[in-house]
Amino acid sequence: MKDLVYLSRSFVEFGPFTKKEIIDFQKRGLIADTDYLRDEGSDNWLHCQEWLTIVPMPAPKLVKKPAAKEAPAKAPAAKKAKKAA
């Protein structure tokens, strides 16, 4: 499987992880600037920032928001009672 990735931190290898998991780790701040990544079946380790720039990012999911509800019409302001003189 080419979709699996290994992470190296301080010369210790972790994984395999899916590319989606690695991207999620990066979004959550779990990828350190000193980490290296390699695709399964490859012997080439890439710096995490380089790896993240060449991996195709998944398209963001568009979430349709429900139409805003109209605010109920306000009741007309009550007329102040005239004071009798």
KASULDA-V810713 format. One record per residue. SS is DSSP state (hx for helix, st for strand, lp for the rest). PHI is phi in radians with two decimals (* if undefined). PSI is psi as a letter, one per 30 degrees, with the letter a starting at -180 (999 if undefined). Layout:
# KASULDA-V810713
ss=SS phi=PHI psi=PSI
ss=SS phi=PHI psi=PSI
This chain:
# KASULDA-V810713
ss=lp phi=* psi=k
ss=lp phi=-1.55 psi=f
ss=lp phi=-1.52 psi=g
ss=st phi=-1.75 psi=k
ss=st phi=-2.32 psi=k
ss=st phi=-1.93 psi=k
ss=st phi=-2.00 psi=k
ss=st phi=-2.06 psi=k
ss=st phi=-2.32 psi=k
ss=lp phi=0.94 psi=h
ss=lp phi=1.15 psi=g
ss=st phi=-2.00 psi=k
ss=st phi=-1.65 psi=k
ss=st phi=-2.15 psi=l
ss=st phi=2.25 psi=a
ss=st phi=-1.49 psi=l
ss=st phi=-2.14 psi=l
ss=st phi=-1.39 psi=l
ss=hx phi=-1.06 psi=e
ss=hx phi=-1.10 psi=e
ss=hx phi=-1.14 psi=e
ss=hx phi=-1.10 psi=e
ss=hx phi=-1.11 psi=e
ss=hx phi=-1.14 psi=e
ss=hx phi=-1.02 psi=e
ss=hx phi=-1.13 psi=e
ss=hx phi=-1.10 psi=e
ss=lp phi=-1.54 psi=g
ss=lp phi=1.40 psi=g
ss=lp phi=-1.59 psi=f
ss=lp phi=-1.57 psi=k
ss=lp phi=-1.46 psi=l
ss=lp phi=-1.12 psi=f
ss=lp phi=-1.70 psi=g
ss=lp phi=-1.39 psi=l
ss=st phi=-2.19 psi=l
ss=st phi=-2.29 psi=k
ss=st phi=-2.51 psi=k
ss=st phi=-1.35 psi=k
ss=lp phi=-1.05 psi=k
ss=lp phi=1.56 psi=f
ss=lp phi=-1.91 psi=k
ss=lp phi=-1.76 psi=f
ss=lp phi=-1.59 psi=j
ss=lp phi=-1.53 psi=k
ss=st phi=-2.01 psi=k
ss=st phi=-1.02 psi=k
ss=hx phi=-0.94 psi=e
ss=hx phi=-1.17 psi=e
ss=hx phi=-1.17 psi=e
ss=hx phi=-1.05 psi=e
ss=hx phi=-1.17 psi=f
ss=hx phi=-1.38 psi=f
ss=hx phi=-1.71 psi=f
ss=lp phi=-1.44 psi=k
ss=lp phi=-1.13 psi=k
ss=lp phi=-1.41 psi=k
ss=lp phi=-1.17 psi=k
ss=lp phi=-1.14 psi=k
ss=lp phi=-1.14 psi=k
ss=lp phi=-1.37 psi=k
ss=lp phi=-1.58 psi=k
ss=lp phi=-1.89 psi=k
ss=lp phi=-1.38 psi=k
ss=lp phi=-1.54 psi=k
ss=lp phi=-1.13 psi=k
ss=lp phi=-1.04 psi=k
ss=lp phi=-1.15 psi=k
ss=lp phi=-1.38 psi=k
ss=lp phi=-1.30 psi=k
ss=lp phi=-1.20 psi=k
ss=lp phi=-1.08 psi=k
ss=lp phi=-1.09 psi=k
ss=lp phi=-1.36 psi=k
ss=lp phi=-1.20 psi=k
ss=lp phi=-1.03 psi=k
ss=lp phi=-1.05 psi=k
ss=lp phi=-1.18 psi=k
ss=lp phi=-1.31 psi=k
ss=lp phi=-1.26 psi=k
ss=lp phi=-1.22 psi=k
ss=lp phi=-1.32 psi=k
ss=lp phi=-1.37 psi=k
ss=lp phi=-1.33 psi=k
ss=lp phi=-1.50 psi=999
